[in-house]
Amino acid sequence: TVVCPYLTKTGMFEGMSTPFFLPAQTPEQMARAVIKSILKDRKLVGKPWTVLLPGVFKALYPVSLLDFSIRLTGIHKSVYTCKGFYKP
């Protein structure tokens, strides 16, 4: 089972802002999702499920449109608000 998490609420990501469609997960939520997926013999689990959308969009649309949507939503800047992030 391949696990594709977006953000888990741990000290590593403290202060990170997330868009409404990519909510942060608790470690317990992630663990439950992983165990449930393994027991159901799933090959891929995305938590939240919206983390799997870029792969679908990449297959259907040009990369320039994917880049535009990432910049429009601000996902590429979400790590900037992490407590330990250093941006020169």
PDB file of N, CA, C and O in Angstrom:
ATOM      1  N   THR A   1       0.843  -1.185   0.000  1.00  0.00           N
ATOM      2  CA  THR A   1       0.000   0.000   0.000  1.00  0.00           C
ATOM      3  C   THR A   1       0.885   1.244   0.000  1.00  0.00           C
ATOM      4  O   THR A   1       1.765   1.393   0.848  1.00  0.00           O
ATOM      5  N   VAL A   2       0.645   2.118  -0.945  1.00  0.00           N
ATOM      6  CA  VAL A   2       1.357   3.391  -1.032  1.00  0.00           C
ATOM      7  C   VAL A   2       0.515   4.440  -0.320  1.00  0.00           C
ATOM      8  O   VAL A   2      -0.668   4.603  -0.617  1.00  0.00           O
ATOM      9  N   VAL A   3       1.132   5.153   0.625  1.00  0.00           N
ATOM     10  CA  VAL A   3       0.429   6.174   1.397  1.00  0.00           C
ATOM     11  C   VAL A   3       0.845   7.551   0.896  1.00  0.00           C
ATOM     12  O   VAL A   3       2.034   7.862   0.831  1.00  0.00           O
ATOM     13  N   CYS A   4      -0.139   8.374   0.543  1.00  0.00           N
ATOM     14  CA  CYS A   4       0.112   9.730   0.056  1.00  0.00           C
ATOM     15  C   CYS A   4      -0.559  10.724   0.999  1.00  0.00           C
ATOM     16  O   CYS A   4      -1.689  11.145   0.753  1.00  0.00           O
ATOM     17  N   PRO A   5       0.128  11.100   2.074  1.00  0.00           N
ATOM     18  CA  PRO A   5      -0.457  12.073   2.996  1.00  0.00           C
ATOM     19  C   PRO A   5      -0.153  13.492   2.533  1.00  0.00           C
ATOM     20  O   PRO A   5       0.808  13.712   1.797  1.00  0.00           O
ATOM     21  N   TYR A   6      -0.952  14.440   2.952  1.00  0.00           N
ATOM     22  CA  TYR A   6      -0.639  15.837   2.665  1.00  0.00           C
ATOM     23  C   TYR A   6       0.041  16.465   3.868  1.00  0.00           C
ATOM     24  O   TYR A   6       1.185  16.911   3.776  1.00  0.00           O
ATOM     25  N   LEU A   7      -0.644  16.502   4.979  1.00  0.00           N
ATOM     26  CA  LEU A   7      -0.103  17.148   6.163  1.00  0.00           C
ATOM     27  C   LEU A   7      -0.627  16.442   7.398  1.00  0.00           C
ATOM     28  O   LEU A   7      -1.833  16.253   7.555  1.00  0.00           O
ATOM     29  N   THR A   8       0.276  16.060   8.263  1.00  0.00           N
ATOM     30  CA  THR A   8      -0.088  15.437   9.529  1.00  0.00           C
ATOM     31  C   THR A   8       0.268  16.413  10.636  1.00  0.00           C
ATOM     32  O   THR A   8       1.361  16.979  10.650  1.00  0.00           O
ATOM     33  N   LYS A   9      -0.660  16.605  11.561  1.00  0.00           N
ATOM     34  CA  LYS A   9      -0.463  17.557  12.658  1.00  0.00           C
ATOM     35  C   LYS A   9       0.582  17.039  13.636  1.00  0.00           C
ATOM     36  O   LYS A   9       0.263  16.375  14.622  1.00  0.00           O
ATOM     37  N   THR A  10       1.834  17.357  13.338  1.00  0.00           N
ATOM     38  CA  THR A  10       2.946  17.015  14.216  1.00  0.00           C
ATOM     39  C   THR A  10       3.806  18.265  14.355  1.00  0.00           C
ATOM     40  O   THR A  10       3.568  19.262  13.673  1.00  0.00           O
ATOM     41  N   GLY A  11       4.788  18.220  15.223  1.00  0.00           N
ATOM     42  CA  GLY A  11       5.666  19.361  15.409  1.00  0.00           C
ATOM     43  C   GLY A  11       6.421  19.754  14.146  1.00  0.00           C
ATOM     44  O   GLY A  11       6.805  20.912  13.979  1.00  0.00           O
ATOM     45  N   MET A  12       6.629  18.796  13.267  1.00  0.00           N
ATOM     46  CA  MET A  12       7.359  19.062  12.035  1.00  0.00           C
ATOM     47  C   MET A  12       6.649  20.110  11.168  1.00  0.00           C
ATOM     48  O   MET A  12       7.298  20.893  10.475  1.00  0.00           O
ATOM     49  N   PHE A  13       5.332  20.116  11.214  1.00  0.00           N
ATOM     50  CA  PHE A  13       4.549  21.020  10.368  1.00  0.00           C
ATOM     51  C   PHE A  13       3.843  22.115  11.171  1.00  0.00           C
ATOM     52  O   PHE A  13       2.872  22.705  10.696  1.00  0.00           O
ATOM     53  N   GLU A  14       4.319  22.384  12.368  1.00  0.00           N
ATOM     54  CA  GLU A  14       3.679  23.365  13.244  1.00  0.00           C
ATOM     55  C   GLU A  14       3.600  24.730  12.555  1.00  0.00           C
ATOM     56  O   GLU A  14       4.597  25.249  12.055  1.00  0.00           O
ATOM     57  N   GLY A  15       2.399  25.293  12.542  1.00  0.00           N
ATOM     58  CA  GLY A  15       2.175  26.605  11.957  1.00  0.00           C
ATOM     59  C   GLY A  15       1.873  26.608  10.476  1.00  0.00           C
ATOM     60  O   GLY A  15       1.610  27.668   9.908  1.00  0.00           O
ATOM     61  N   MET A  16       1.904  25.458   9.835  1.00  0.00           N
ATOM     62  CA  MET A  16       1.677  25.396   8.395  1.00  0.00           C
ATOM     63  C   MET A  16       0.215  25.678   8.082  1.00  0.00           C
ATOM     64  O   MET A  16      -0.687  25.111   8.698  1.00  0.00           O
ATOM     65  N   SER A  17      -0.001  26.556   7.121  1.00  0.00           N
ATOM     66  CA  SER A  17      -1.366  26.860   6.701  1.00  0.00           C
ATOM     67  C   SER A  17      -1.756  25.907   5.575  1.00  0.00           C
ATOM     68  O   SER A  17      -0.926  25.515   4.755  1.00  0.00           O
ATOM     69  N   THR A  18      -3.019  25.549   5.556  1.00  0.00           N
ATOM     70  CA  THR A  18      -3.490  24.619   4.530  1.00  0.00           C
ATOM     71  C   THR A  18      -4.761  25.152   3.891  1.00  0.00           C
ATOM     72  O   THR A  18      -5.574  25.787   4.564  1.00  0.00           O
ATOM     73  N   PRO A  19      -4.943  24.899   2.592  1.00  0.00           N
ATOM     74  CA  PRO A  19      -6.192  25.283   1.945  1.00  0.00           C
ATOM     75  C   PRO A  19      -7.349  24.438   2.504  1.00  0.00           C
ATOM     76  O   PRO A  19      -7.130  23.347   3.029  1.00  0.00           O
ATOM     77  N   PHE A  20      -8.554  24.945   2.389  1.00  0.00           N
ATOM     78  CA  PHE A  20      -9.727  24.263   2.948  1.00  0.00           C
ATOM     79  C   PHE A  20      -9.923  22.860   2.383  1.00  0.00           C
ATOM     80  O   PHE A  20     -10.471  21.994   3.065  1.00  0.00           O
ATOM     81  N   PHE A  21      -9.489  22.624   1.159  1.00  0.00           N
ATOM     82  CA  PHE A  21      -9.706  21.315   0.537  1.00  0.00           C
ATOM     83  C   PHE A  21      -8.584  20.320   0.847  1.00  0.00           C
ATOM     84  O   PHE A  21      -8.615  19.182   0.378  1.00  0.00           O
ATOM     85  N   LEU A  22      -7.595  20.749   1.636  1.00  0.00           N
ATOM     86  CA  LEU A  22      -6.513  19.858   2.067  1.00  0.00           C
ATOM     87  C   LEU A  22      -6.335  19.982   3.577  1.00  0.00           C
ATOM     88  O   LEU A  22      -5.312  20.491   4.035  1.00  0.00           O
ATOM     89  N   PRO A  23      -7.301  19.532   4.346  1.00  0.00           N
ATOM     90  CA  PRO A  23      -7.200  19.689   5.798  1.00  0.00           C
ATOM     91  C   PRO A  23      -6.088  18.824   6.395  1.00  0.00           C
ATOM     92  O   PRO A  23      -5.799  17.728   5.914  1.00  0.00           O
ATOM     93  N   ALA A  24      -5.478  19.350   7.453  1.00  0.00           N
ATOM     94  CA  ALA A  24      -4.449  18.597   8.166  1.00  0.00           C
ATOM     95  C   ALA A  24      -5.094  17.426   8.902  1.00  0.00           C
ATOM     96  O   ALA A  24      -6.224  17.525   9.379  1.00  0.00           O
ATOM     97  N   GLN A  25      -4.367  16.325   8.987  1.00  0.00           N
ATOM     98  CA  GLN A  25      -4.852  15.117   9.651  1.00  0.00           C
ATOM     99  C   GLN A  25      -4.080  14.909  10.948  1.00  0.00           C
ATOM    100  O   GLN A  25      -2.906  15.264  11.044  1.00  0.00           O
ATOM    101  N   THR A  26      -4.737  14.339  11.930  1.00  0.00           N
ATOM    102  CA  THR A  26      -4.036  13.978  13.159  1.00  0.00           C
ATOM    103  C   THR A  26      -3.266  12.680  12.901  1.00  0.00           C
ATOM    104  O   THR A  26      -3.605  11.934  11.983  1.00  0.00           O
ATOM    105  N   PRO A  27      -2.242  12.408  13.698  1.00  0.00           N
ATOM    106  CA  PRO A  27      -1.531  11.131  13.529  1.00  0.00           C
ATOM    107  C   PRO A  27      -2.474   9.934  13.658  1.00  0.00           C
ATOM    108  O   PRO A  27      -2.302   8.928  12.971  1.00  0.00           O
ATOM    109  N   GLU A  28      -3.469  10.045  14.537  1.00  0.00           N
ATOM    110  CA  GLU A  28      -4.428   8.950  14.713  1.00  0.00           C
ATOM    111  C   GLU A  28      -5.263   8.739  13.454  1.00  0.00           C
ATOM    112  O   GLU A  28      -5.515   7.598  13.065  1.00  0.00           O
ATOM    113  N   GLN A  29      -5.697   9.826  12.812  1.00  0.00           N
ATOM    114  CA  GLN A  29      -6.472   9.701  11.575  1.00  0.00           C
ATOM    115  C   GLN A  29      -5.635   9.041  10.480  1.00  0.00           C
ATOM    116  O   GLN A  29      -6.125   8.190   9.738  1.00  0.00           O
ATOM    117  N   MET A  30      -4.375   9.442  10.388  1.00  0.00           N
ATOM    118  CA  MET A  30      -3.491   8.847   9.379  1.00  0.00           C
ATOM    119  C   MET A  30      -3.271   7.367   9.654  1.00  0.00           C
ATOM    120  O   MET A  30      -3.322   6.549   8.736  1.00  0.00           O
ATOM    121  N   ALA A  31      -3.028   7.021  10.909  1.00  0.00           N
ATOM    122  CA  ALA A  31      -2.796   5.618  11.263  1.00  0.00           C
ATOM    123  C   ALA A  31      -4.019   4.768  10.937  1.00  0.00           C
ATOM    124  O   ALA A  31      -3.887   3.678  10.381  1.00  0.00           O
ATOM    125  N   ARG A  32      -5.210   5.263  11.282  1.00  0.00           N
ATOM    126  CA  ARG A  32      -6.451   4.524  10.975  1.00  0.00           C
ATOM    127  C   ARG A  32      -6.607   4.320   9.471  1.00  0.00           C
ATOM    128  O   ARG A  32      -6.965   3.230   9.023  1.00  0.00           O
ATOM    129  N   ALA A  33      -6.338   5.374   8.687  1.00  0.00           N
ATOM    130  CA  ALA A  33      -6.475   5.280   7.231  1.00  0.00           C
ATOM    131  C   ALA A  33      -5.492   4.259   6.650  1.00  0.00           C
ATOM    132  O   ALA A  33      -5.846   3.488   5.758  1.00  0.00           O
ATOM    133  N   VAL A  34      -4.281   4.259   7.150  1.00  0.00           N
ATOM    134  CA  VAL A  34      -3.264   3.326   6.652  1.00  0.00           C
ATOM    135  C   VAL A  34      -3.642   1.887   7.006  1.00  0.00           C
ATOM    136  O   VAL A  34      -3.605   1.007   6.146  1.00  0.00           O
ATOM    137  N   ILE A  35      -4.000   1.649   8.250  1.00  0.00           N
ATOM    138  CA  ILE A  35      -4.374   0.289   8.677  1.00  0.00           C
ATOM    139  C   ILE A  35      -5.588  -0.205   7.905  1.00  0.00           C
ATOM    140  O   ILE A  35      -5.610  -1.344   7.438  1.00  0.00           O
ATOM    141  N   LYS A  36      -6.604   0.655   7.770  1.00  0.00           N
ATOM    142  CA  LYS A  36      -7.816   0.286   7.036  1.00  0.00           C
ATOM    143  C   LYS A  36      -7.490  -0.064   5.581  1.00  0.00           C
ATOM    144  O   LYS A  36      -8.027  -1.027   5.033  1.00  0.00           O
ATOM    145  N   SER A  37      -6.611   0.720   4.967  1.00  0.00           N
ATOM    146  CA  SER A  37      -6.234   0.470   3.566  1.00  0.00           C
ATOM    147  C   SER A  37      -5.455  -0.826   3.408  1.00  0.00           C
ATOM    148  O   SER A  37      -5.659  -1.561   2.442  1.00  0.00           O
ATOM    149  N   ILE A  38      -4.570  -1.107   4.347  1.00  0.00           N
ATOM    150  CA  ILE A  38      -3.808  -2.358   4.288  1.00  0.00           C
ATOM    151  C   ILE A  38      -4.741  -3.550   4.445  1.00  0.00           C
ATOM    152  O   ILE A  38      -4.631  -4.532   3.711  1.00  0.00           O
ATOM    153  N   LEU A  39      -5.662  -3.461   5.406  1.00  0.00           N
ATOM    154  CA  LEU A  39      -6.595  -4.563   5.632  1.00  0.00           C
ATOM    155  C   LEU A  39      -7.506  -4.802   4.431  1.00  0.00           C
ATOM    156  O   LEU A  39      -7.923  -5.933   4.184  1.00  0.00           O
ATOM    157  N   LYS A  40      -7.816  -3.746   3.686  1.00  0.00           N
ATOM    158  CA  LYS A  40      -8.663  -3.880   2.489  1.00  0.00           C
ATOM    159  C   LYS A  40      -7.833  -4.153   1.238  1.00  0.00           C
ATOM    160  O   LYS A  40      -8.368  -4.208   0.131  1.00  0.00           O
ATOM    161  N   ASP A  41      -6.526  -4.323   1.419  1.00  0.00           N
ATOM    162  CA  ASP A  41      -5.601  -4.613   0.322  1.00  0.00           C
ATOM    163  C   ASP A  41      -5.646  -3.543  -0.772  1.00  0.00           C
ATOM    164  O   ASP A  41      -5.579  -3.855  -1.961  1.00  0.00           O
ATOM    165  N   ARG A  42      -5.759  -2.288  -0.359  1.00  0.00           N
ATOM    166  CA  ARG A  42      -5.738  -1.186  -1.327  1.00  0.00           C
ATOM    167  C   ARG A  42      -4.305  -0.903  -1.722  1.00  0.00           C
ATOM    168  O   ARG A  42      -3.390  -1.002  -0.905  1.00  0.00           O
ATOM    169  N   LYS A  43      -4.119  -0.555  -2.961  1.00  0.00           N
ATOM    170  CA  LYS A  43      -2.770  -0.268  -3.469  1.00  0.00           C
ATOM    171  C   LYS A  43      -2.342   1.160  -3.170  1.00  0.00           C
ATOM    172  O   LYS A  43      -1.147   1.440  -3.070  1.00  0.00           O
ATOM    173  N   LEU A  44      -3.316   2.077  -3.024  1.00  0.00           N
ATOM    174  CA  LEU A  44      -3.020   3.491  -2.863  1.00  0.00           C
ATOM    175  C   LEU A  44      -4.021   4.119  -1.907  1.00  0.00           C
ATOM    176  O   LEU A  44      -5.223   3.873  -2.009  1.00  0.00           O
ATOM    177  N   VAL A  45      -3.526   4.930  -0.977  1.00  0.00           N
ATOM    178  CA  VAL A  45      -4.409   5.674  -0.085  1.00  0.00           C
ATOM    179  C   VAL A  45      -3.925   7.114  -0.039  1.00  0.00           C
ATOM    180  O   VAL A  45      -2.743   7.374   0.189  1.00  0.00           O
ATOM    181  N   GLY A  46      -4.843   8.047  -0.257  1.00  0.00           N
ATOM    182  CA  GLY A  46      -4.552   9.469  -0.161  1.00  0.00           C
ATOM    183  C   GLY A  46      -5.354  10.047   0.990  1.00  0.00           C
ATOM    184  O   GLY A  46      -6.558   9.818   1.099  1.00  0.00           O
ATOM    185  N   LYS A  47      -4.682  10.791   1.839  1.00  0.00           N
ATOM    186  CA  LYS A  47      -5.376  11.362   2.997  1.00  0.00           C
ATOM    187  C   LYS A  47      -4.990  12.804   3.099  1.00  0.00           C
ATOM    188  O   LYS A  47      -3.824  13.086   3.372  1.00  0.00           O
ATOM    189  N   PRO A  48      -5.892  13.744   2.897  1.00  0.00           N
ATOM    190  CA  PRO A  48      -7.254  13.568   2.417  1.00  0.00           C
ATOM    191  C   PRO A  48      -7.256  13.132   0.945  1.00  0.00           C
ATOM    192  O   PRO A  48      -6.236  13.217   0.260  1.00  0.00           O
ATOM    193  N   TRP A  49      -8.375  12.683   0.490  1.00  0.00           N
ATOM    194  CA  TRP A  49      -8.472  12.122  -0.855  1.00  0.00           C
ATOM    195  C   TRP A  49      -8.070  13.132  -1.934  1.00  0.00           C
ATOM    196  O   TRP A  49      -7.668  12.738  -3.029  1.00  0.00           O
ATOM    197  N   THR A  50      -8.173  14.411  -1.638  1.00  0.00           N
ATOM    198  CA  THR A  50      -7.853  15.436  -2.633  1.00  0.00           C
ATOM    199  C   THR A  50      -6.367  15.463  -3.014  1.00  0.00           C
ATOM    200  O   THR A  50      -6.016  16.076  -4.022  1.00  0.00           O
ATOM    201  N   VAL A  51      -5.490  14.820  -2.243  1.00  0.00           N
ATOM    202  CA  VAL A  51      -4.069  14.784  -2.615  1.00  0.00           C
ATOM    203  C   VAL A  51      -3.843  13.969  -3.882  1.00  0.00           C
ATOM    204  O   VAL A  51      -2.790  14.079  -4.509  1.00  0.00           O
ATOM    205  N   LEU A  52      -4.806  13.165  -4.257  1.00  0.00           N
ATOM    206  CA  LEU A  52      -4.670  12.345  -5.459  1.00  0.00           C
ATOM    207  C   LEU A  52      -5.076  13.092  -6.729  1.00  0.00           C
ATOM    208  O   LEU A  52      -4.810  12.619  -7.835  1.00  0.00           O
ATOM    209  N   LEU A  53      -5.709  14.241  -6.583  1.00  0.00           N
ATOM    210  CA  LEU A  53      -6.199  14.980  -7.751  1.00  0.00           C
ATOM    211  C   LEU A  53      -5.094  15.487  -8.687  1.00  0.00           C
ATOM    212  O   LEU A  53      -5.284  15.430  -9.901  1.00  0.00           O
ATOM    213  N   PRO A  54      -3.953  15.976  -8.191  1.00  0.00           N
ATOM    214  CA  PRO A  54      -2.925  16.439  -9.140  1.00  0.00           C
ATOM    215  C   PRO A  54      -2.497  15.379 -10.147  1.00  0.00           C
ATOM    216  O   PRO A  54      -2.234  15.703 -11.305  1.00  0.00           O
ATOM    217  N   GLY A  55      -2.423  14.134  -9.734  1.00  0.00           N
ATOM    218  CA  GLY A  55      -2.077  13.063 -10.672  1.00  0.00           C
ATOM    219  C   GLY A  55      -3.112  12.915 -11.771  1.00  0.00           C
ATOM    220  O   GLY A  55      -2.769  12.687 -12.931  1.00  0.00           O
ATOM    221  N   VAL A  56      -4.375  13.044 -11.405  1.00  0.00           N
ATOM    222  CA  VAL A  56      -5.457  12.967 -12.394  1.00  0.00           C
ATOM    223  C   VAL A  56      -5.391  14.170 -13.329  1.00  0.00           C
ATOM    224  O   VAL A  56      -5.485  14.025 -14.548  1.00  0.00           O
ATOM    225  N   PHE A  57      -5.228  15.365 -12.745  1.00  0.00           N
ATOM    226  CA  PHE A  57      -5.154  16.577 -13.560  1.00  0.00           C
ATOM    227  C   PHE A  57      -3.946  16.551 -14.493  1.00  0.00           C
ATOM    228  O   PHE A  57      -4.026  17.002 -15.636  1.00  0.00           O
ATOM    229  N   LYS A  58      -2.821  16.020 -13.997  1.00  0.00           N
ATOM    230  CA  LYS A  58      -1.617  15.952 -14.811  1.00  0.00           C
ATOM    231  C   LYS A  58      -1.829  15.054 -16.032  1.00  0.00           C
ATOM    232  O   LYS A  58      -1.280  15.308 -17.103  1.00  0.00           O
ATOM    233  N   ALA A  59      -2.628  14.010 -15.856  1.00  0.00           N
ATOM    234  CA  ALA A  59      -2.910  13.097 -16.963  1.00  0.00           C
ATOM    235  C   ALA A  59      -3.879  13.702 -17.977  1.00  0.00           C
ATOM    236  O   ALA A  59      -3.839  13.354 -19.157  1.00  0.00           O
ATOM    237  N   LEU A  60      -4.752  14.608 -17.521  1.00  0.00           N
ATOM    238  CA  LEU A  60      -5.796  15.146 -18.386  1.00  0.00           C
ATOM    239  C   LEU A  60      -5.494  16.512 -18.991  1.00  0.00           C
ATOM    240  O   LEU A  60      -5.992  16.836 -20.069  1.00  0.00           O
ATOM    241  N   TYR A  61      -4.680  17.317 -18.303  1.00  0.00           N
ATOM    242  CA  TYR A  61      -4.472  18.703 -18.709  1.00  0.00           C
ATOM    243  C   TYR A  61      -2.993  19.010 -18.884  1.00  0.00           C
ATOM    244  O   TYR A  61      -2.144  18.282 -18.371  1.00  0.00           O
ATOM    245  N   PRO A  62      -2.678  20.081 -19.602  1.00  0.00           N
ATOM    246  CA  PRO A  62      -1.270  20.460 -19.769  1.00  0.00           C
ATOM    247  C   PRO A  62      -0.644  20.885 -18.436  1.00  0.00           C
ATOM    248  O   PRO A  62      -1.341  21.370 -17.545  1.00  0.00           O
ATOM    249  N   VAL A  63       0.651  20.702 -18.309  1.00  0.00           N
ATOM    250  CA  VAL A  63       1.366  21.041 -17.079  1.00  0.00           C
ATOM    251  C   VAL A  63       1.189  22.513 -16.729  1.00  0.00           C
ATOM    252  O   VAL A  63       1.112  22.863 -15.552  1.00  0.00           O
ATOM    253  N   SER A  64       1.123  23.379 -17.739  1.00  0.00           N
ATOM    254  CA  SER A  64       0.960  24.815 -17.481  1.00  0.00           C
ATOM    255  C   SER A  64      -0.343  25.104 -16.736  1.00  0.00           C
ATOM    256  O   SER A  64      -0.381  26.009 -15.902  1.00  0.00           O
ATOM    257  N   LEU A  65      -1.401  24.360 -17.017  1.00  0.00           N
ATOM    258  CA  LEU A  65      -2.662  24.545 -16.311  1.00  0.00           C
ATOM    259  C   LEU A  65      -2.558  24.045 -14.871  1.00  0.00           C
ATOM    260  O   LEU A  65      -3.116  24.654 -13.958  1.00  0.00           O
ATOM    261  N   LEU A  66      -1.845  22.940 -14.669  1.00  0.00           N
ATOM    262  CA  LEU A  66      -1.623  22.430 -13.318  1.00  0.00           C
ATOM    263  C   LEU A  66      -0.803  23.429 -12.506  1.00  0.00           C
ATOM    264  O   LEU A  66      -1.128  23.702 -11.350  1.00  0.00           O
ATOM    265  N   ASP A  67       0.258  23.977 -13.103  1.00  0.00           N
ATOM    266  CA  ASP A  67       1.068  24.988 -12.422  1.00  0.00           C
ATOM    267  C   ASP A  67       0.227  26.206 -12.060  1.00  0.00           C
ATOM    268  O   ASP A  67       0.347  26.742 -10.958  1.00  0.00           O
ATOM    269  N   PHE A  68      -0.621  26.643 -12.981  1.00  0.00           N
ATOM    270  CA  PHE A  68      -1.485  27.796 -12.719  1.00  0.00           C
ATOM    271  C   PHE A  68      -2.419  27.522 -11.546  1.00  0.00           C
ATOM    272  O   PHE A  68      -2.590  28.383 -10.684  1.00  0.00           O
ATOM    273  N   SER A  69      -3.023  26.342 -11.500  1.00  0.00           N
ATOM    274  CA  SER A  69      -3.953  26.017 -10.417  1.00  0.00           C
ATOM    275  C   SER A  69      -3.233  25.936  -9.069  1.00  0.00           C
ATOM    276  O   SER A  69      -3.795  26.321  -8.044  1.00  0.00           O
ATOM    277  N   ILE A  70      -2.002  25.443  -9.064  1.00  0.00           N
ATOM    278  CA  ILE A  70      -1.217  25.382  -7.825  1.00  0.00           C
ATOM    279  C   ILE A  70      -0.921  26.790  -7.324  1.00  0.00           C
ATOM    280  O   ILE A  70      -1.033  27.066  -6.129  1.00  0.00           O
ATOM    281  N   ARG A  71      -0.549  27.668  -8.227  1.00  0.00           N
ATOM    282  CA  ARG A  71      -0.271  29.059  -7.830  1.00  0.00           C
ATOM    283  C   ARG A  71      -1.555  29.788  -7.414  1.00  0.00           C
ATOM    284  O   ARG A  71      -1.538  30.594  -6.484  1.00  0.00           O
ATOM    285  N   LEU A  72      -2.639  29.509  -8.087  1.00  0.00           N
ATOM    286  CA  LEU A  72      -3.921  30.144  -7.760  1.00  0.00           C
ATOM    287  C   LEU A  72      -4.384  29.774  -6.352  1.00  0.00           C
ATOM    288  O   LEU A  72      -4.902  30.623  -5.626  1.00  0.00           O
ATOM    289  N   THR A  73      -4.202  28.523  -5.966  1.00  0.00           N
ATOM    290  CA  THR A  73      -4.636  28.070  -4.639  1.00  0.00           C
ATOM    291  C   THR A  73      -3.630  28.399  -3.547  1.00  0.00           C
ATOM    292  O   THR A  73      -3.985  28.398  -2.368  1.00  0.00           O
ATOM    293  N   GLY A  74      -2.383  28.680  -3.912  1.00  0.00           N
ATOM    294  CA  GLY A  74      -1.360  29.017  -2.932  1.00  0.00           C
ATOM    295  C   GLY A  74      -0.722  27.819  -2.251  1.00  0.00           C
ATOM    296  O   GLY A  74      -0.001  27.972  -1.265  1.00  0.00           O
ATOM    297  N   ILE A  75      -0.982  26.635  -2.768  1.00  0.00           N
ATOM    298  CA  ILE A  75      -0.420  25.423  -2.158  1.00  0.00           C
ATOM    299  C   ILE A  75       1.104  25.483  -2.126  1.00  0.00           C
ATOM    300  O   ILE A  75       1.725  25.023  -1.168  1.00  0.00           O
ATOM    301  N   HIS A  76       1.698  26.042  -3.156  1.00  0.00           N
ATOM    302  CA  HIS A  76       3.165  26.090  -3.233  1.00  0.00           C
ATOM    303  C   HIS A  76       3.788  26.964  -2.141  1.00  0.00           C
ATOM    304  O   HIS A  76       4.995  26.884  -1.912  1.00  0.00           O
ATOM    305  N   LYS A  77       3.000  27.784  -1.474  1.00  0.00           N
ATOM    306  CA  LYS A  77       3.513  28.651  -0.409  1.00  0.00           C
ATOM    307  C   LYS A  77       3.105  28.182   0.991  1.00  0.00           C
ATOM    308  O   LYS A  77       3.464  28.823   1.979  1.00  0.00           O
ATOM    309  N   SER A  78       2.379  27.101   1.088  1.00  0.00           N
ATOM    310  CA  SER A  78       1.847  26.680   2.392  1.00  0.00           C
ATOM    311  C   SER A  78       2.934  26.351   3.403  1.00  0.00           C
ATOM    312  O   SER A  78       2.720  26.520   4.604  1.00  0.00           O
ATOM    313  N   VAL A  79       4.084  25.890   2.955  1.00  0.00           N
ATOM    314  CA  VAL A  79       5.166  25.543   3.869  1.00  0.00           C
ATOM    315  C   VAL A  79       5.837  26.798   4.453  1.00  0.00           C
ATOM    316  O   VAL A  79       6.514  26.709   5.477  1.00  0.00           O
ATOM    317  N   TYR A  80       5.659  27.942   3.825  1.00  0.00           N
ATOM    318  CA  TYR A  80       6.296  29.175   4.291  1.00  0.00           C
ATOM    319  C   TYR A  80       5.876  29.562   5.707  1.00  0.00           C
ATOM    320  O   TYR A  80       6.615  30.267   6.394  1.00  0.00           O
ATOM    321  N   THR A  81       4.709  29.117   6.151  1.00  0.00           N
ATOM    322  CA  THR A  81       4.223  29.494   7.484  1.00  0.00           C
ATOM    323  C   THR A  81       4.648  28.507   8.569  1.00  0.00           C
ATOM    324  O   THR A  81       4.317  28.702   9.739  1.00  0.00           O
ATOM    325  N   CYS A  82       5.380  27.443   8.200  1.00  0.00           N
ATOM    326  CA  CYS A  82       5.875  26.497   9.204  1.00  0.00           C
ATOM    327  C   CYS A  82       6.802  27.222  10.174  1.00  0.00           C
ATOM    328  O   CYS A  82       7.555  28.115   9.785  1.00  0.00           O
ATOM    329  N   LYS A  83       6.735  26.831  11.415  1.00  0.00           N
ATOM    330  CA  LYS A  83       7.534  27.466  12.463  1.00  0.00           C
ATOM    331  C   LYS A  83       9.030  27.434  12.166  1.00  0.00           C
ATOM    332  O   LYS A  83       9.720  28.429  12.385  1.00  0.00           O
ATOM    333  N   GLY A  84       9.537  26.320  11.675  1.00  0.00           N
ATOM    334  CA  GLY A  84      10.967  26.187  11.439  1.00  0.00           C
ATOM    335  C   GLY A  84      11.424  26.511  10.028  1.00  0.00           C
ATOM    336  O   GLY A  84      12.596  26.325   9.702  1.00  0.00           O
ATOM    337  N   PHE A  85      10.521  26.993   9.186  1.00  0.00           N
ATOM    338  CA  PHE A  85      10.891  27.262   7.789  1.00  0.00           C
ATOM    339  C   PHE A  85      11.731  28.521   7.690  1.00  0.00           C
ATOM    340  O   PHE A  85      11.392  29.551   8.273  1.00  0.00           O
ATOM    341  N   TYR A  86      12.822  28.437   6.953  1.00  0.00           N
ATOM    342  CA  TYR A  86      13.684  29.595   6.748  1.00  0.00           C
ATOM    343  C   TYR A  86      13.664  29.945   5.272  1.00  0.00           C
ATOM    344  O   TYR A  86      14.025  29.132   4.421  1.00  0.00           O
ATOM    345  N   LYS A  87      13.238  31.161   4.981  1.00  0.00           N
ATOM    346  CA  LYS A  87      13.223  31.618   3.606  1.00  0.00           C
ATOM    347  C   LYS A  87      14.175  32.810   3.496  1.00  0.00           C
ATOM    348  O   LYS A  87      13.903  33.873   4.054  1.00  0.00           O
ATOM    349  N   PRO A  88      15.287  32.639   2.780  1.00  0.00           N
ATOM    350  CA  PRO A  88      16.270  33.740   2.676  1.00  0.00           C
ATOM    351  C   PRO A  88      15.729  34.951   1.960  1.00  0.00           C
ATOM    352  O   PRO A  88      16.440  35.943   1.801  1.00  0.00           O
TER     353      PRO A  88
END
